[in-house]
Amino acid sequence: MKRVLPAVAVAATAILALSACSAGAGSSTELSPSPGPDEKITLTVWSGFADAELDVINSALDGFHKLHPNITIKSEGSQDDDKISQSIRGGTAPDVAISSNANALGQYCDSGAFQDLGGYIERDDVNLDQIPDAVRGYTEHDGVRCSMPLLADAYGLYYNKDLFAKAGISEVPRTMSELKDAAEKLTEFNADGSIKVAGFVPTIGFYNNRLDVWAPQFGADWQNDDGETAIATSPGWKDLFTWQQEMTDFYGEEELTAFTASAGQKYSADNAFQTGQIAMMFDGEFRTGFIDSQAPDVDYGTAPLPVNDDLTDIYGGSNVGGNIIGIPKGAKNAGAAWELIKYLTTETDPLVELANGLNNIPTTFDALESPDLQFTGTLAPFLDIFSSEHTSSLPTTTNGAAFLKLASDFAVKWQTGGVTNLDKGLTDLATHISDSESLNL
Amino acid sequence: MTIQHATVLTPRRRISVRRNRWTVLAFMSPWVIGFSVFFAYPLLATIFYSFTSYDLISEPVFVGLRNYVFMFTKDPLFWVSIRNTVYLVTAITIGRVGYGLLTALVLTKIKRGGGVFRTLFYLPALAPPVAASLAFVFLFNPGTGPVNQFLAIFGIDGPLWFNDPALAKPALTVLALWVSGEIMVILLAALLDVPADYYEAASLDGAGPFTKFWHITLPSISPVLLFAVVNSIIVGLQYFTEAVVAGAVASGSSDAVGNSVSLGYPNNSTLTFPMWLYEQGFHSYNMGYASTMAIVLFIVSTVFTIILVRRMRLSGVGEEG
């Protein structure tokens, strides 16, 4: 008896363990038919939007419902990528998921978390040429298109006109040297050496000072033509970190840390640019909406991001990213889900409505040229930036944003003086990135 | 008269024994089911997945020892997370037990208002971890936080606290001490349970306060001390929420808490083993590798606990009377 019971328990659990199955085992590559006009369907749509932004999304969804009265849409906001991933794993995925984390696209496509839309695109003869190349780049992985782009972000330089006038600066910086010179003129220090007004904060990781935003401006490539990491071989990276160190040395690393630690939250009314504590910053087109609503008195301008001194021929472009929309694995109404995705991502009216409501850039050429698009004033430069031939996007990888975390960690270590040999540091970083990608193979 | 040996079972006796076994099994089944479902199955499944590449969505793919090799030879943050966790386990254990014992000893001496002080020391333990972390990061904000502003009154240039890689872990330790009221309460109960006769007898023999503490108090409360130590080690090994929230808030990130880039802020100094395990399993879709990490954590925790309990038992700690 003493031996039998434990053996029974162990055997039972061993059988359970070895027969463990993942949620939704097996994927279907069959296309679901589009629903007929009389087929009543309820589509669940998840997105990370909330409050006023969710209202904008729902308004666009209402437009789809008007065209398809038989399809009722149940929209749920505040569903971030973690929740979407968990729902897919748990077999309770929505029909349509809108993700703000395009970096995870590689994982979604590779694992089958988002269904392959290639068959639907071919069946319905969807013209992908209406979507800019850079945007197509971050919405498919290894030839598998498992998502469509739904609005995009482009990045530009925001500058405080009042502070520019006070410092006697009349030209917007176009190169990194000009940016550095302007930043030094615009900076004010307190008597104790702390920063009162920062011309430009060079701390990577602060607000939208992200490596994916900075890298294209220095010609720093993430991958070579073989798809391997180019962090050790692309010379732009050395230029990026050298420039960043020079800017940090100007302020003092401790002074910068104290300044950034006490700066207001990125999207709050206390954002340091909006309170006049920062004279210039890199940010997306969505910042204009925040300034207009939270700090309307700030007299600011926008322009393309500066480029490294030897790269003036690529001035005008930037990194782009954005929301992606797809059909999760296990969606119950894939056919109807595709109709909604096709409507939202290829029809001009809903794209323009969303772009105007969310202050994001529409992702088709027709929508970009629509007379209804309200991208004027400080928003206008972002359309040019987005359409620039020099605009690019992050490569998609099998392990999502792991390479970004490793690179960002390196950047933090570099700016705190933890890397004494930049070349060796970049070589080691490249090795770590390659190793981390091997885990997912 | 024929003697029937006890080992020879008649058919009726066999049925009776079999029925008895099933009865025993039936009564044991709640524990067996609970043990199987909540411990044995997860453990065996984790061991299995640790030898696979698994993203929780598609089928696991057997990869042999690849995950283990990667962990020990190619993962730069594995050793960082181990070091951070060892630091927190050590600091939190010594801090919680020491602080709890010191506070309890003081409370035993307070004649009036002891209840008020007991409540004040215990209340922070009721604070939700997220709220407590948010409050601490606000208090210790290097530019606008009240702590540094208070220090500035005395001309002291306050440190960067949660924004300084050298101070982020000590700051988290202070947070862990602040919410360690439950350790204080159980140690207080144990101290009050020590018979007063022992102290009187010791006083008659001329024992001083330290001698009484070392030879009477400590041995008497040793079972509770052992519990406090083991509990604190577990807290340290599982340290997650406070580190994640503090890192996200201190970094100024407005992304969802637990975002990959702010994890371990600043400079991975607060990246604990559970955090890195979580990142690998749920953000990087490497559940196979996360399972490998979980196995290592399980082995280390088990070995450590066995060694600790054996040592304390050998020295007489942890035994009643």
Contacts between the chains, C-beta under 8 A, distances in Angstrom:
chain1	res1	chain2	res2	distance
A	1	B	21	6.0
A	1	B	24	7.1
A	4	B	21	7.7
A	5	B	25	6.6
A	5	B	28	6.7
A	5	B	32	7.1
A	8	B	25	8.0
A	8	B	32	7.7
A	9	B	32	5.2
A	9	B	35	6.6
A	9	B	36	5.5
A	9	B	40	6.5
A	10	B	40	6.9
A	12	B	36	5.8
A	13	B	36	4.9
A	13	B	40	4.1
A	13	B	41	4.6
A	13	B	44	5.4
A	14	B	44	6.1
A	16	B	36	7.6
A	16	B	41	5.0
A	16	B	44	7.8
A	16	B	45	7.7
A	17	B	41	6.0
A	17	B	44	3.9
A	17	B	45	4.6
A	17	B	47	7.9
A	17	B	48	5.5
A	18	B	48	7.0
A	20	B	45	5.3
A	20	B	48	7.0
A	20	B	49	8.0
A	22	B	54	7.5
A	22	B	56	6.0
A	22	B	57	6.2
A	22	B	58	6.7
A	22	B	59	6.2
A	22	B	60	7.2
A	23	B	56	7.2
A	23	B	57	7.1
A	24	B	57	7.3
A	25	B	59	6.3
A	27	B	58	7.4
A	80	B	256	4.9
A	81	B	256	7.9
A	82	B	256	6.8
A	82	B	258	7.3
A	82	B	282	6.8
A	82	B	283	7.8
A	85	B	282	7.1
A	86	B	282	7.9
A	88	B	57	6.1
A	89	B	56	4.6
A	89	B	57	6.1
A	107	B	55	7.2
A	107	B	284	7.8
A	107	B	285	4.8
A	110	B	55	7.9
A	111	B	55	4.4
A	111	B	57	4.4
A	111	B	58	5.3
A	111	B	285	6.0
A	112	B	57	6.0
A	112	B	58	5.5
A	113	B	55	8.0
A	113	B	57	5.2
A	205	B	251	6.7
A	205	B	261	6.8
A	205	B	262	8.0
A	206	B	252	6.7
A	207	B	252	7.3
A	210	B	261	7.8
A	254	B	160	7.3
A	257	B	142	7.5
A	257	B	160	5.6
A	257	B	163	5.4
A	257	B	164	7.4
A	258	B	142	5.1
A	258	B	143	5.5
A	258	B	160	6.5
A	258	B	163	7.8
A	259	B	143	7.2
A	260	B	163	7.9
A	260	B	252	6.6
A	261	B	141	6.2
A	261	B	142	4.8
A	261	B	143	5.6
A	261	B	160	6.5
A	261	B	163	4.4
A	261	B	250	7.0
A	261	B	252	7.5
A	262	B	141	6.1
A	262	B	142	6.6
A	262	B	143	2.3
A	262	B	144	4.9
A	263	B	143	8.0
A	263	B	252	6.5
A	265	B	252	6.4
A	265	B	254	5.8
A	266	B	252	6.4
A	266	B	253	7.4
A	266	B	254	4.3
A	267	B	254	4.9
A	329	B	57	6.4
A	399	B	284	5.4
A	399	B	285	7.0
A	399	B	286	7.3
A	400	B	283	7.2
A	400	B	284	6.3
A	400	B	285	7.0
A	401	B	260	5.5
A	401	B	261	7.7
A	401	B	283	7.9
A	402	B	260	7.6
A	402	B	284	5.3
A	404	B	260	7.3
A	404	B	261	6.9
A	405	B	260	4.6
A	405	B	261	5.8
A	405	B	263	7.5
A	406	B	76	7.9
A	408	B	261	5.2
A	409	B	77	7.9
A	409	B	264	8.0
A	409	B	267	7.3
A	409	B	268	6.0
A	412	B	266	7.0
A	412	B	267	5.0
A	413	B	267	6.1
A	416	B	165	7.1
A	416	B	266	8.0
A	416	B	267	6.1
A	418	B	267	7.2
A	432	B	74	7.7
A	432	B	76	5.4
A	435	B	70	6.9
A	435	B	74	4.2
A	435	B	75	7.6
A	436	B	75	7.9
A	436	B	284	8.0
A	438	B	70	7.5
A	438	B	74	8.0
A	439	B	53	7.2
A	439	B	66	7.8
A	439	B	67	7.5
A	439	B	70	5.9
A	439	B	284	7.9
A	439	B	286	5.5
A	439	B	289	5.7
A	440	B	53	6.8
A	440	B	55	7.7
A	440	B	284	7.8
A	440	B	285	6.9
A	440	B	286	6.6
A	441	B	53	7.4
